Amino acid sequence: MKTEKYGTREEWLSARRQGFGGSEVATLLGLFSRWSSPIQIYEEKANGRSFDVDDESKYWGRKHESNVIDRWQEEHPAAAVTRFDLTIVRNDKYPHLFCSPDAGARLNGKRIVIEAKSSRFGDDYGPDGTDEVPLYVMFQVQSQLMILECEYAEVPVLIGGFEYRCYRIAPNPEIQRAIEETSREFWENHIETKVPPPLEGLASEKDFFKKKYPNDETEPVEATAEDQALFDEYKKLVGDEKNSAKTGGSRILQVEGMLKERIGNAAGMRFKDGEISWKSAHRETVDWKALAESLSPTPEQIAAYRRSGNGGRRFLLKNGKRGG
């Protein structure tokens, strides 16, 4: 095993491009979320793009992490605990995987990995003392157990800011085999070959394209024959209410994503029988907090506090509209 310690979050994120971390394993295994998708993982690993957003949720998750581990250590005073920060661990047995554990411990002669969590409601966690954790946590922990070669994992969780539970996870050879095979196949079939995986029609892919192509920079482009075929299918899907409402909706997102990838940073695409516009929407808002601090605002004061900005790109089909 090799342990890598980094001085900044940016350096740590850059090092994560060399393999798949525990939080990405679930996506590769088909457990899709609003945070990630196979195409986003591909772009990060194959093309070195970063889509990391350090939002309030991640900030408070890191803040709670230390306190949750403190609580676990209080309940296991005999444990020798090592905490990790901006750390990556790799194992030569699994060249396409790595892990960034929160902490490790030795207790009663056994090596343990500790993965601290916080949850707003805890609906997807089972009773305290069981191994009933959400699947994405299970996949993450099984990946860590493989790489670190630990006997078991402890998952202490803070729920709702005041309830503490802890779960013990034993190695699961079947899950670990699936992790190893899936990560290796994805790396060999997509990362090494620079062949992107197919779009899945996920809501998270809409967010991905917003991040990849945040603004339009050139005039609309002319469609190729392949573009025209996608456009024809997209019009049919949008016009089919049954597809829009249920399972076909994912195909709409799939085709929409394919068109967005072909449009890229252009303002849209022209077809023989229509046009798709994908332009940045101009937005103006009033800073009401600042306005409220002024007394009896005049029109000049309101104008002084008026702000404008990029409201995101809108994906519009002529004679029909679909947001994105």
C-alpha positions as CSV (number, residue, x, y, z in Angstrom):
1,M,0.0,0.0,0.0
2,K,1.1,3.6,-0.7
3,T,-0.1,6.6,1.3
4,E,-0.1,10.0,-0.4
5,K,-0.5,13.2,1.7
6,Y,-1.3,16.5,0.0
7,G,-1.0,20.1,1.2
8,T,-4.0,21.6,-0.6
9,R,-7.4,20.5,-1.7
10,E,-6.5,21.4,-5.3
11,E,-3.5,19.0,-5.2
12,W,-5.7,16.3,-3.6
13,L,-8.4,16.7,-6.3
14,S,-5.8,16.5,-9.0
15,A,-4.4,13.3,-7.6
16,R,-7.9,11.8,-7.6
17,R,-7.9,11.7,-11.4
18,Q,-5.6,8.7,-11.3
19,G,-8.2,6.1,-10.5
20,F,-11.7,5.8,-8.9
21,G,-12.4,6.8,-5.3
22,G,-15.0,5.2,-3.0
23,S,-17.5,7.9,-3.6
24,E,-17.3,7.3,-7.4
25,V,-17.6,3.5,-7.2
26,A,-21.4,3.6,-6.6
27,T,-21.9,5.6,-9.8
28,L,-19.8,3.1,-11.8
29,L,-22.0,0.3,-10.4
30,G,-25.2,2.0,-11.6
31,L,-26.2,3.7,-8.4
32,F,-26.8,7.1,-10.0
33,S,-27.2,10.3,-8.0
34,R,-27.9,14.0,-8.5
35,W,-24.2,14.6,-7.8
36,S,-22.5,12.5,-10.4
37,S,-22.8,10.4,-13.6
38,P,-20.5,8.1,-15.7
39,I,-19.9,10.9,-18.2
40,Q,-18.8,13.3,-15.5
41,I,-16.4,10.8,-14.1
42,Y,-15.1,10.2,-17.6
43,E,-14.4,13.9,-18.2
44,E,-12.7,14.2,-14.8
45,K,-10.4,11.2,-15.3
46,A,-9.8,11.2,-19.1
47,N,-9.7,14.9,-19.8
48,G,-8.6,16.4,-16.4
49,R,-11.7,18.6,-16.0
50,S,-12.9,19.4,-12.5
51,F,-16.6,19.7,-11.7
52,D,-16.1,19.8,-7.9
53,V,-18.3,22.3,-6.1
54,D,-17.3,22.9,-2.5
55,D,-20.8,23.8,-1.3
56,E,-22.4,24.2,2.2
57,S,-23.3,20.6,2.3
58,K,-19.7,19.5,1.9
59,Y,-18.4,22.2,4.2
60,W,-20.6,21.0,7.1
61,G,-20.0,17.4,6.3
62,R,-16.3,18.0,6.9
63,K,-17.0,20.0,10.0
64,H,-19.2,17.3,11.5
65,E,-16.7,14.6,10.6
66,S,-14.2,15.4,13.3
67,N,-16.9,15.5,16.0
68,V,-18.4,12.2,14.9
69,I,-15.0,10.5,15.1
70,D,-14.5,12.1,18.5
71,R,-17.8,10.4,19.6
72,W,-16.7,7.1,18.2
73,Q,-13.4,7.4,20.0
74,E,-15.1,8.2,23.3
75,E,-17.0,4.9,23.0
76,H,-13.8,3.0,22.1
77,P,-11.1,4.5,24.4
78,A,-8.8,1.5,23.9
79,A,-8.6,2.2,20.1
80,A,-5.5,3.8,18.6
81,V,-7.0,6.2,16.0
82,T,-5.3,7.8,13.1
83,R,-7.1,10.6,11.3
84,F,-6.5,11.4,7.6
85,D,-6.9,14.7,5.8
86,L,-6.2,15.3,2.1
87,T,-4.9,11.8,2.0
88,I,-5.0,9.1,-0.7
89,V,-4.2,5.4,-0.2
90,R,-3.5,3.1,-3.2
91,N,-3.0,-0.7,-3.3
92,D,-1.1,-2.3,-6.2
93,K,-3.6,-5.1,-6.2
94,Y,-6.3,-2.7,-7.5
95,P,-4.5,-0.2,-9.8
96,H,-7.7,1.6,-10.9
97,L,-8.9,2.3,-7.3
98,F,-7.9,4.5,-4.4
99,C,-9.5,5.6,-1.2
100,S,-9.4,8.7,1.1
101,P,-10.5,7.3,4.5
102,D,-11.6,9.6,7.3
103,A,-9.7,7.6,9.9
104,G,-8.2,4.3,10.7
105,A,-7.9,2.5,14.0
106,R,-6.4,-0.5,15.8
107,L,-8.7,-2.2,18.3
108,N,-8.3,-5.5,20.0
109,G,-5.5,-6.4,17.5
110,K,-7.7,-5.6,14.4
111,R,-7.3,-3.0,11.8
112,I,-10.4,-0.9,11.2
113,V,-11.4,1.8,8.7
114,I,-13.7,4.6,10.0
115,E,-16.0,6.4,7.6
116,A,-17.9,9.2,9.4
117,K,-21.2,10.4,8.0
118,S,-23.8,13.0,8.8
119,S,-27.5,12.8,7.6
120,R,-30.3,15.2,7.9
121,F,-33.0,12.7,8.5
122,G,-31.4,9.2,8.6
123,D,-34.3,7.6,6.7
124,D,-31.9,5.4,4.7
125,Y,-30.0,4.2,7.8
126,G,-31.2,1.2,9.8
127,P,-31.1,0.6,13.5
128,D,-28.0,1.4,15.5
129,G,-25.4,-1.5,15.6
130,T,-26.5,-3.1,12.3
131,D,-24.9,-3.0,8.9
132,E,-28.0,-1.3,7.3
133,V,-26.4,1.7,5.6
134,P,-27.4,3.2,2.2
135,L,-26.0,1.4,-0.8
136,Y,-23.7,4.3,-1.8
137,V,-22.1,4.1,1.7
138,M,-21.9,0.3,1.4
139,F,-20.1,0.5,-1.9
140,Q,-17.7,3.2,-0.6
141,V,-16.8,1.2,2.5
142,Q,-16.3,-2.0,0.6
143,S,-13.9,-0.2,-1.7
144,Q,-12.0,1.1,1.3
145,L,-11.9,-2.4,2.9
146,M,-10.4,-3.8,-0.3
147,I,-7.7,-1.2,-0.6
148,L,-6.8,-0.9,3.1
149,E,-7.1,-4.7,3.7
150,C,-8.9,-4.0,7.0
151,E,-10.9,-6.6,9.0
152,Y,-14.1,-4.4,9.2
153,A,-15.3,-0.9,8.9
154,E,-17.1,1.3,11.5
155,V,-19.6,3.9,10.1
156,P,-20.5,6.4,12.8
157,V,-23.3,8.7,11.8
158,L,-24.7,12.0,13.2
159,I,-28.4,12.2,12.3
160,G,-30.3,15.4,12.5
161,G,-27.5,17.1,14.4
162,F,-28.3,15.3,17.6
163,E,-28.7,11.5,17.2
164,Y,-25.7,9.2,17.0
165,R,-25.6,5.8,15.5
166,C,-22.9,3.4,14.5
167,Y,-22.8,0.6,11.9
168,R,-20.3,-2.2,11.5
169,I,-19.6,-3.4,8.0
170,A,-17.8,-6.7,7.2
171,P,-16.0,-7.3,3.9
172,N,-18.4,-8.6,1.2
173,P,-16.4,-10.5,-1.5
174,E,-19.3,-10.4,-4.0
175,I,-19.5,-6.6,-3.9
176,Q,-15.8,-6.2,-3.9
177,R,-15.5,-8.4,-6.9
178,A,-18.0,-6.3,-8.7
179,I,-16.2,-3.1,-7.7
180,E,-12.9,-4.5,-9.0
181,E,-14.3,-5.7,-12.3
182,T,-16.4,-2.7,-13.1
183,S,-13.7,-0.2,-12.3
184,R,-11.1,-2.1,-14.4
185,E,-13.5,-2.3,-17.4
186,F,-14.5,1.3,-17.2
187,W,-10.8,2.4,-17.1
188,E,-9.8,0.1,-20.0
189,N,-12.9,0.8,-22.1
190,H,-13.2,4.5,-21.6
191,I,-10.3,6.2,-19.8
192,E,-7.4,4.6,-21.6
193,T,-9.2,4.7,-25.0
194,K,-10.6,8.2,-24.6
195,V,-14.0,6.8,-25.6
196,P,-16.8,8.4,-23.5
197,P,-19.4,6.2,-22.0
198,P,-23.0,6.5,-23.3
199,L,-25.3,9.0,-21.7
200,E,-27.8,7.5,-19.3
201,G,-30.6,10.1,-19.5
202,L,-30.0,11.2,-15.9
203,A,-31.0,14.4,-14.3
204,S,-27.4,14.8,-13.1
205,E,-26.3,14.9,-16.7
206,K,-28.2,18.1,-17.2
207,D,-26.2,19.7,-14.4
208,F,-23.0,18.2,-15.9
209,F,-23.6,20.0,-19.3
210,K,-24.3,23.2,-17.5
211,K,-20.9,23.0,-15.9
212,K,-19.1,21.8,-19.0
213,Y,-20.6,24.4,-21.3
214,P,-21.7,27.3,-19.0
215,N,-21.9,30.0,-21.8
216,D,-22.5,30.3,-25.5
217,E,-19.4,31.8,-27.2
218,T,-20.0,31.4,-30.9
219,E,-22.9,31.6,-33.4
220,P,-25.2,28.6,-34.0
221,V,-23.7,25.8,-35.9
222,E,-25.1,23.9,-38.9
223,A,-26.4,20.4,-38.3
224,T,-24.8,17.3,-39.9
225,A,-26.9,14.3,-41.1
226,E,-26.3,12.7,-37.7
227,D,-27.4,15.8,-35.9
228,Q,-30.5,15.9,-38.0
229,A,-31.4,12.4,-37.0
230,L,-31.1,13.2,-33.3
231,F,-33.2,16.4,-33.9
232,D,-35.9,14.4,-35.5
233,E,-36.0,11.9,-32.6
234,Y,-35.9,14.7,-30.1
235,K,-38.9,16.4,-31.6
236,K,-40.9,13.2,-31.6
237,L,-40.0,12.4,-28.0
238,V,-40.9,15.9,-26.8
239,G,-44.2,15.7,-28.6
240,D,-45.1,12.3,-27.2
241,E,-46.7,13.0,-23.8
242,K,-46.4,9.3,-22.7
243,N,-42.6,9.4,-23.2
244,S,-42.3,12.8,-21.5
245,A,-44.2,11.6,-18.4
246,K,-42.6,8.2,-17.7
247,T,-39.7,6.0,-18.8
248,G,-39.3,7.7,-22.2
249,G,-38.3,10.8,-20.3
250,S,-34.9,9.4,-19.7
251,R,-34.5,8.9,-23.5
252,I,-35.4,12.6,-23.9
253,L,-32.6,13.6,-21.6
254,Q,-30.3,11.2,-23.4
255,V,-30.9,12.7,-26.8
256,E,-30.9,16.2,-25.3
257,G,-27.5,15.5,-23.8
258,M,-26.2,14.2,-27.2
259,L,-27.3,17.4,-28.9
260,K,-25.8,19.6,-26.2
261,E,-22.5,17.8,-26.6
262,R,-22.6,18.5,-30.3
263,I,-23.6,22.1,-29.8
264,G,-20.9,22.7,-27.2
265,N,-20.2,26.4,-26.7
266,A,-22.2,27.5,-29.7
267,A,-25.5,29.4,-29.3
268,G,-27.4,26.6,-30.9
269,M,-27.8,24.5,-34.0
270,R,-29.7,25.0,-37.3
271,F,-31.5,22.1,-38.9
272,K,-33.3,21.8,-42.3
273,D,-36.7,22.1,-40.6
274,G,-36.0,24.0,-37.4
275,E,-33.4,25.2,-34.9
276,I,-32.3,24.6,-31.3
277,S,-31.3,27.6,-29.3
278,W,-29.0,27.1,-26.3
279,K,-28.2,30.6,-25.2
280,S,-27.3,32.2,-21.9
281,A,-30.3,33.8,-20.3
282,H,-29.8,37.3,-19.1
283,R,-31.1,37.9,-15.6
284,E,-31.7,41.0,-13.5
285,T,-32.5,40.9,-9.8
286,V,-32.8,43.4,-7.0
287,D,-30.6,43.1,-3.9
288,W,-33.5,43.3,-1.5
289,K,-31.4,43.0,1.6
290,A,-29.3,46.1,0.6
291,L,-32.5,47.9,-0.5
292,A,-34.2,47.3,2.8
293,E,-31.3,48.9,4.7
294,S,-31.9,52.1,2.9
295,L,-34.7,54.4,4.0
296,S,-37.5,55.5,1.6
297,P,-35.6,54.4,-1.5
298,T,-35.8,56.6,-4.5
299,P,-35.9,55.2,-8.1
300,E,-32.2,56.2,-8.3
301,Q,-31.5,54.1,-5.2
302,I,-33.3,51.1,-6.6
303,A,-31.3,51.4,-9.9
304,A,-28.1,51.6,-7.8
305,Y,-28.9,48.2,-6.2
306,R,-30.0,46.5,-9.3
307,R,-27.8,43.5,-10.3
308,S,-27.5,41.6,-13.6
309,G,-25.9,38.3,-14.3
310,N,-25.9,35.1,-16.3
311,G,-29.0,33.1,-15.6
312,G,-27.8,29.9,-17.2
313,R,-28.3,28.6,-20.7
314,R,-31.8,27.7,-22.0
315,F,-32.2,24.8,-24.3
316,L,-35.1,25.7,-26.6
317,L,-36.7,23.8,-29.5
318,K,-38.4,26.0,-32.0
319,N,-42.2,25.5,-32.0
320,G,-41.7,23.7,-28.7
321,K,-39.8,24.4,-25.5
322,R,-37.8,22.3,-23.1
323,G,-35.8,23.9,-20.3
324,G,-32.2,23.0,-19.5
